[in-house]
Amino acid sequence: MRKVLVTGSAGFIGFHLSKLLLAEGFQVIGYDAMTDYYDVRLKERRHQQLLQNQNFSCTIGMLEEFDKLKSLCDAEKPDVIVHLAAQAGVRYSLENPRAYIESNVVGTFNVMECARELGVDHLLMASTSSVYGANEDMPYSELHKVDAQMTIYAATKKANEAMAHSYAHLWDLPTTMFRFFTVYGPWGRPDMALFKFTKGIIEDTPIDIYNNGDMFRDFTYVEDLVKGIRLLVDAAPVRPETAADIPEGDSLSPVAPYRVVNIGNSDKVRLMDFVEAIETELGKPAIRNYMEMQAGDVPATWADATLLQTLTGYKPQTDVREGVKKFVAWYKDYYNV
């Protein structure tokens, strides 16, 4: 039985990935800090579900606690590491940038050190569409330059990509970075738009709509996302002999077993259409509070997910209305609405 260490296993994406891996017969070792960035009870409920499976175990600890993380890795010796734990949130990075350096830079370095010492078959780590920053050339391709990040959150994720490339090159460590695009779905984070909009509409409180609603996002349903990650586990990059061996459109490094992959729906959805889908599902209108663009935000994201499909044969495709319907059903059940 293959062992996978999932950092951030009590998080939104980590929970869904762990659930999928367990269903496919993997042994999953979870590692999560259970920080109070949002309601810890939601994280605890996720872990409780996973613990119903005998092939799941978890350790509570910070990524910055290297000795604890290393002890777990030495004891369990996972074959694969999927590093999802991070200080998330674009807007919170304006208020508490230090948390992002400590968790996303120092913490990720600790994960890479463990992966190097173990010599894992594959290290997969989460990046974000936010690394594309001020780039206006869409859809975003893994081959685009990403040198203009607009928040410290995005900057830490770009740093992770650079750090990971150096480790892949120096230690021949097969590494895949995947860039997420506006992930949503059941068990989502309370700080995310879908959760806040649903809660506001139900409670008849205003919802904040930035840039006066003139925004587009590539909304990616969480079960589509984790299926993409699962398939990438089996697509470990191999260092090419020469740059000429790299297929056209592949982000594979010419000097390392390292690749960046977008995971998105490849569909640009207007923010107001997203709001209207929630209103339709709840059967009532939102009280809309239109606002200016927030610092560090971008007006649009849109993924070119061709490489994911080339590598895995898979393409995320859940329609946003269907995804919103599933989230609202979960929200009503979870909060007894």
C-alpha positions, -999 to 999 in steps of 0.1 A, spaced: 0 0 0 15 33 -11 18 60 16 11 96 10 18 124 34 -7 152 30 1 185 47 -30 206 55 -51 175 57 -78 193 78 -80 221 52 -105 225 25 -85 209 -3 -64 186 19 -96 170 33 -111 164 -2 -77 150 -15 -73 127 15 -108 114 11 -101 106 -25 -68 89 -18 -83 68 9 -111 57 -14 -85 46 -39 -67 25 -13 -38 47 -3 -26 51 33 -28 88 41 -7 104 68 -22 138 77 -3 168 91 -21 200 100 -16 229 124 -53 235 132 -46 273 132 -75 297 141 -73 316 108 -109 304 105 -133 282 126 -113 253 139 -144 233 144 -148 230 106 -113 216 104 -120 192 133 -151 179 116 -131 172 84 -105 153 103 -132 133 122 -146 122 89 -112 110 76 -105 92 109 -134 69 102 -110 52 77 -84 30 94 -58 40 67 -58 76 79 -38 90 107 -30 126 116 -4 146 135 -11 182 147 18 205 142 31 236 126 51 234 94 77 256 112 82 228 137 109 210 117 117 184 144 81 173 146 76 171 109 109 152 104 101 127 132 68 120 115 84 115 81 112 93 96 86 71 113 61 68 84 85 70 54 58 82 29 64 74 -8 48 106 -19 43 140 -3 15 164 -13 21 197 3 -11 217 6 -7 234 40 -2 271 38 -13 304 52 -40 311 26 -60 342 16 -50 371 -6 -67 398 15 -54 385 49 -18 389 36 -23 426 36 -30 425 74 -5 398 86 23 393 60 46 377 86 24 346 89 29 340 51 67 341 54 67 318 84 43 292 70 47 294 33 84 300 30 100 285 61 74 258 64 77 248 28 115 247 31 110 222 60 88 200 38 113 201 10 141 191 34 120 161 46 113 151 10 150 154 1 162 133 31 135 106 24 141 106 -13 104 104 -20 91 92 -54 73 125 -60 69 158 -42 38 177 -52 32 212 -39 4 238 -42 10 271 -59 -17 295 -70 -30 315 -100 -21 346 -80 15 341 -91 5 354 -126 -1 387 -109 -1 416 -133 1 394 -164 -28 403 -187 -21 377 -214 -49 351 -210 -56 323 -207 -27 319 -183 -1 294 -195 26 277 -174 50 290 -200 42 326 -193 67 347 -172 55 352 -137 76 381 -124 50 406 -112 33 393 -81 9 418 -64 6 404 -29 29 389 -3 8 357 -5 15 354 -43 52 363 -37 56 335 -12 41 310 -36 64 322 -64 92 318 -39 81 282 -33 82 275 -70 118 288 -73 129 269 -41 114 237 -54 131 240 -88 165 244 -71 159 213 -49 147 193 -79 178 203 -98 203 197 -70 189 165 -55 171 150 -85 139 152 -66 108 147 -89 86 178 -82 53 190 -95 39 224 -86 2 229 -94 -14 263 -96 -50 265 -83 -77 287 -98 -105 299 -74 -114 266 -58 -149 262 -44 -173 235 -32 -186 217 -1 -166 221 32 -151 253 17 -134 280 38 -155 307 55 -132 335 41 -139 325 5 -165 343 -17 -190 315 -21 -192 309 16 -195 346 24 -220 352 -3 -242 323 7 -241 332 44 -249 369 36 -278 361 14 -293 336 39 -289 361 68 -300 392 48 -267 410 54 -249 429 26 -223 410 5 -192 429 -7 -187 428 -44 -153 442 -55 -145 462 -86 -183 469 -88 -187 433 -100 -166 438 -131 -145 407 -124 -140 372 -139 -127 341 -123 -119 306 -134 -139 288 -108 -127 252 -102 -149 227 -83 -129 211 -55 -136 175 -65 -123 183 -100 -92 198 -85 -83 169 -63 -89 144 -91 -63 164 -111 -39 162 -82 -45 125 -77 -37 119 -114 -6 140 -113 7 119 -84 14 92 -111 29 117 -136 62 124 -118 85 145 -140 118 131 -153 149 152 -160 152 155 -198 185 146 -214 184 178 -235 161 207 -238 151 194 -273 135 164 -255 108 186 -239 75 183 -257 60 215 -270 38 232 -244 53 213 -215 67 233 -186 92 206 -178 125 222 -167 155 216 -190 178 210 -160 156 193 -134 127 168 -129 104 197 -122 72 209 -138 44 235 -132 8 225 -140 -23 247 -140 -54 230 -126 -85 251 -136 -118 248 -154 -105 267 -184 -136 288 -183 -139 325 -175 -170 332 -154 -183 367 -147 -185 373 -109 -221 386 -112 -231 354 -129 -216 335 -100 -236 357 -75 -268 351 -96 -262 314 -95 -262 315 -56 -293 338 -56 -311 313 -78 -301 283 -56 -312 301 -24 -343 316 -40 -337 351 -28 -317 382 -39 -285 394 -23 -281 428 -7 -252 439 -29 -225 463 -16 -205 473 -46 -169 483 -38 -137 495 -56 -110 470 -65 -91 458 -34 -54 463 -32 -35 433 -47 -65 419 -64 -67 412 -102 -98 417 -124 -96 383 -141 -81 348 -139 -84 322 -166 -64 289 -169 -50 271 -199 -53 236 -186 -40 219 -217 -9 205 -200 -29 188 -173 -50 171 -199 -19 161 -219 -3 146 -188 -33 129 -173 -61 127 -199 -83 147 -175 -100 180 -178 -120 197 -150 -155 204 -162 -180 208 -134 -204 236 -144 -204 265 -119 -242 263 -114 -239 226 -105 -210 233 -82 -228 261 -65 -259 238 -60 -237 212 -43 -222 238 -20 -255 254 -10 -269 219 -2 -239 212 20 -241 246 37 -278 242 45 -272 207 59 -241 217 79 -256 248 95 -292 233 97 -306 262 76 
